[in-house]
């Protein structure tokens, strides 16, 4: 897959999980607002080092922000005994195209925001090993919208497996690759999601139910090897303020997500009988 395509996919698939990070705020018991930086960094093997920094959206109107320019921060990254300064791109986005993220490397970033030294650290996990699917093709009968049992003979779930001797975390993202896919269930519109994902697991297997697929056609299955901080935030996704009241252990004097990722990809073709 081309680097730019994969990068966009990562941004869409992973960032939406933690949208609450960008719209929540941290308050002390007496209601005072503190202007903390919100980090959003998914550091993946084989990609440029990128980071997005934003401000919190407060619950109250009468708050005071720091004078820091979110688009002109001096953000340094240390790794492999060298220091790099990220280039601002606007809208809080920063990049260093000379840093190609490598498996197993540790990245430490730091900058000053609201007179505090913000820092974060992460390590890129290894690529999933021996990633396999029980099938490469699947036949799912058409379904009618509304209530009622499934129609036709529904095949067995797709079983995904990989090596996981150290009981670390994995999450699978499934995306339909067709430009104009045919829906499996009648009444489905083009607004329905062409992608879905499995919850994080520390096991070496996961399953996809046939009716989890909403469209026919070729699907890409990306298995991400993720760190515990990502898995924790995913499980806390349903609590709107949890992401900020329980800050990531990888970030000091800030909130958000700064985490390493690695992945492998398989494909499965979903057809009509």
C-alpha positions in Angstrom: 0.0 0.0 0.0 1.3 3.5 -0.8 2.5 5.4 2.3 0.2 8.4 1.8 -2.9 6.1 1.5 -1.9 4.1 4.6 -1.3 7.3 6.6 -4.7 8.7 5.7 -6.3 5.4 6.6 -4.6 5.3 10.0 -5.7 8.9 10.7 -9.3 8.1 9.9 -9.6 4.7 11.6 -7.7 5.4 14.8 -8.4 9.1 15.5 -12.2 8.7 15.4 -12.0 6.4 18.4 -10.7 9.2 20.6 -12.7 12.2 19.3 -13.6 12.9 22.9 -10.0 13.8 23.5 -10.3 16.9 21.3 -13.6 18.2 22.8 -13.3 17.5 26.5 -11.5 19.4 29.2 -9.8 18.9 32.5 -11.1 20.8 35.5 -10.0 20.9 39.1 -12.5 20.3 41.9 -13.2 24.0 42.3 -14.0 24.3 38.6 -10.8 26.2 37.5 -9.7 25.6 33.9 -6.1 24.8 33.1 -5.0 25.2 29.5 -3.3 21.8 28.7 -2.0 20.7 25.3 -3.8 17.8 23.7 -1.5 15.4 21.7 -2.6 13.1 19.0 0.3 11.0 17.7 0.1 7.6 16.0 3.8 6.6 15.4 3.8 3.7 12.8 6.7 1.8 11.4 7.7 2.9 7.9 6.0 6.3 8.1 7.2 9.8 8.7 7.0 11.1 12.3 3.8 13.2 12.6 2.0 14.8 15.5 -1.1 17.0 16.0 -1.4 19.4 19.0 -4.7 21.0 19.9 -6.3 22.9 22.7 -9.1 21.7 25.0 -12.7 23.0 24.5 -13.8 24.2 27.9 -17.2 23.6 29.5 -17.3 27.2 30.5 -17.0 30.4 28.5 -15.0 32.6 30.9 -11.7 30.8 30.7 -8.2 32.1 30.0 -6.0 30.4 27.4 -2.2 30.6 27.4 -0.5 32.9 24.9 1.1 29.9 23.1 0.6 29.7 19.3 -0.6 26.2 18.7 0.8 26.4 15.2 4.2 27.6 16.1 5.4 25.4 19.0 9.1 24.3 19.1 8.6 20.5 19.4 11.8 18.4 19.6 12.0 14.6 19.1 14.9 12.6 20.5 15.7 9.1 19.2 18.8 7.2 18.3 20.9 9.7 20.2 19.8 12.6 17.9 17.4 15.5 18.3 15.1 16.7 15.6 12.7 19.8 15.6 9.3 19.2 14.0 8.1 21.4 11.2 4.7 23.0 11.6 2.2 22.5 8.8 -0.7 24.5 10.2 -3.9 23.4 12.0 -1.7 22.1 14.8 0.0 19.5 12.6 3.7 18.9 12.8 6.1 16.6 10.8 9.7 15.6 10.3 10.1 13.8 7.0 13.7 12.9 7.8 12.5 10.6 10.6 11.3 7.3 9.2 9.7 5.4 12.1 11.4 2.1 12.8 10.1 -1.0 14.6 11.5 -1.3 18.1 12.7 2.4 18.3 11.8 4.6 21.2 10.7 8.2 20.5 10.7 11.0 23.2 9.2 14.4 22.4 9.1 17.6 24.4 7.9 21.2 24.2 6.8 24.1 26.4 3.1 24.9 26.6 1.5 27.2 29.2 4.8 27.5 31.0 5.0 23.7 31.5 7.4 21.2 30.0 5.2 18.8 28.0 6.8 15.4 27.3 5.7 12.1 25.8 7.4 8.8 25.1 6.5 5.7 23.1 8.1 2.7 21.5 7.0 1.1 18.2 6.0 -2.5 18.7 7.0 -5.3 16.3 5.0 -6.2 13.2 2.4 -8.9 13.7 3.9 -12.4 13.2 2.2 -15.2 11.2 -1.0 -13.2 10.6 -3.5 -15.6 8.9 -7.2 -15.8 8.1 -9.3 -19.0 8.0 -10.7 -18.0 4.6 -9.9 -15.7 1.7 -13.4 -15.7 0.3 -16.8 -15.6 2.0 -20.4 -16.1 0.6 -23.0 -14.1 2.5 -26.7 -14.3 1.3 -28.5 -11.0 0.8 -30.4 -9.7 3.8 -33.6 -7.7 4.1 -33.7 -4.6 6.3 -35.6 -4.4 9.6 -36.1 -6.9 12.4 -36.0 -10.7 12.0 -33.6 -13.5 11.9 -30.8 -13.7 9.2 -31.9 -15.0 5.8 -30.2 -17.9 4.1 -27.3 -20.0 5.3 -24.9 -17.9 7.2 -21.3 -19.2 7.0 -19.0 -19.7 9.9 -17.2 -16.7 11.3 -13.8 -15.7 9.8 -11.1 -16.6 12.3 -8.0 -14.4 12.4 -4.9 -15.7 14.1 -1.3 -14.5 14.8 1.5 -15.2 17.1 1.3 -13.6 20.5 3.7 -15.2 22.9 4.0 -12.1 25.1 0.2 -11.4 25.4 0.4 -7.9 24.0 -2.5 -6.1 22.4 -3.9 -6.3 18.8 -6.9 -4.8 17.0 -8.2 -5.6 13.5 -9.6 -3.0 11.2 -11.7 -4.2 8.2 -12.4 -1.9 5.3 -14.3 -2.4 2.0 -12.1 -1.5 -0.9 -14.8 -1.1 -3.6 -15.6 2.4 -5.1 -19.4 1.7 -5.3 -20.0 -1.4 -3.2 -23.3 -3.4 -3.3 -24.9 -3.5 0.2 -25.6 -6.9 1.7 -28.7 -5.7 3.5 -31.5 -4.1 1.4 -32.1 -0.5 2.4 -28.5 0.1 3.2 -27.3 3.5 2.0 -24.0 4.8 0.9 -23.8 6.5 4.2 -23.2 3.3 6.0 -19.7 2.7 7.2 -17.4 0.8 4.8 -15.1 -0.1 7.7 -15.4 -1.6 11.1 -13.0 -3.0 13.7 -12.7 -5.6 16.4 -12.0 -4.7 20.1 -8.4 -4.9 21.4 -7.4 -8.3 22.5 -4.3 -9.7 24.3 -5.1 -13.2 22.8 -3.7 -14.6 19.5 -7.1 -14.8 17.7 -10.2 -12.8 16.8 -13.2 -13.5 14.8 -15.4 -11.6 12.3 -19.0 -12.5 12.0 -20.2 -12.7 8.4 -23.0 -10.2 9.0 -20.5 -7.7 10.4 -19.7 -7.1 6.7 -22.2 -4.5 5.3 -21.1 -4.6 1.6 -20.0 -7.2 -1.0 -16.6 -7.0 -2.6 -12.9 -7.0 -1.6 -12.0 -6.1 2.0 -8.7 -5.2 3.5 -8.0 -6.6 7.0 -5.3 -4.6 8.8 -4.1 -6.2 12.1 -2.5 -3.5 14.3 -0.1 -4.4 17.1 -0.9 -1.7 19.6 0.4 -0.6 23.0 -1.6 -0.8 26.3 -2.3 2.9 26.4 -4.2 2.6 23.1 -6.1 -0.4 24.3 -7.0 1.3 27.5 -8.4 4.4 25.7 -10.4 2.3 23.3 -12.1 0.5 26.2 -12.8 3.9 27.9 -14.2 5.3 24.7 -17.8 5.4 26.0 -17.0 7.8 28.8 -16.9 11.3 27.4 -14.4 12.7 29.9 -12.5 9.6 30.7 -9.7 10.3 28.3 -8.7 13.4 30.2 -9.5 12.5 33.8 -7.3 9.4 33.3 -4.4 10.8 31.4 -2.1 8.6 29.3 0.9 7.3 31.2 3.0 8.2 28.1 2.3 11.9 28.4 3.4 14.4 31.1 1.7 17.8 31.5 -0.7 17.1 28.7 -3.5 14.8 27.5 -4.4 12.8 24.5 -2.7 9.8 22.8 0.9 9.3 21.8 1.5 5.7 20.9 3.4 3.4 18.6 1.8 1.1 16.0 2.8 -1.7 13.6 0.6 -3.7 11.3 0.2 -6.4 8.7 -2.5 -6.8 6.0 -4.7 -9.6 4.5 -7.6 -9.5 2.1 -10.9 -11.2 2.0 -13.5 -11.2 -0.8 -17.2 -11.2 0.3 -19.5 -12.5 -2.5 -23.2 -13.2 -3.0 -24.0 -16.9 -3.4 
